[in-house]
Amino acid sequence: MDVKEEVYEQILAILKDTKFPINSMEEMIAALPEGLDTTCIVGDVEVTAREVQSLVTEKDFPFKNAKHVADLLIERAGL
């Protein structure tokens, strides 16, 4: 599995129990298991939700499902 696939799968796993739609950044943060401290780890690299928060704007909402979130984050991160 390459980095893109691994990150994608982690995002889906993190959001698996989330109720959608998510309509705002506040709802997104509340949906994360550890809020902005929620972490994705790929190899020896750790990235927190706090660090990728700037990739999402209020214009991106609402998110319909976890795939929608993962697609946006992967695209904006340039993976």
N, C-alpha and C positions, 0 to 999 in steps of 0.2 A: 504494500500500500504506500503510495507516495504521500508527501506532506499535505497536499491539497485534500486528498481523500481522507486522511487521518483527521485533519482539522474539521472537515465537513461532518464526519461521523461523530466527533466529540461534541460539536454544536448540537446535532440532533439528539444525542444522548442527554446532554445538559437540559434540553428543553422538552424531553419526552413526556413529562407530567404537566406541562404548562397548558393552561386554558387559553385558547385563542378565540377571537382576535386580541392582539395587544395593540392598544390605541395610543400609547405615549411612552416616552423614555422612562417615566416613573413606573409604569406598569411593567416595562421590560426589566428594569432593575429588580423590581419586586419578584419577578418570575424566576430570576436566577437563584440557584440554591444557596450561594454565599454572597448574593448581591454583587457589587462591583469587585469583590475579591474572588469571584468565581474564576477558576484558572483552567486553561487548556495547556497541556504539556505534549510537545512533540520532540522526541529525542531528548536533548538536554536544554531545550528552549521552553520557557514558561511565559505565557502571556495571560494577563488578567483582563477581565471585562473592563476595568477602569482604563486600561491602556488602549482598548479598541473602541471605547465609547465614542470617540470623535469621528468614527467611520459612519455613524448613524445620525441622521438629522430628523427633525420633527416632520419633514416632508415625506419621509420614508414610511410613516405609519398610515394606516394600520398594517400590522403583520398578520397574515392569514393563517400561517402555520410555521412549524420549525424549519421546513425546507425553504420557505421564503426568507427567513432570517439567515440561514446558512448560505444561501445563494448570494445575498447582498453582502455579507461579511467577506466571503471568499473573493468576490469580484472587487470590492473596495480595497482589500488587503493586497490585491495583485497576485494572488496565488494561482 
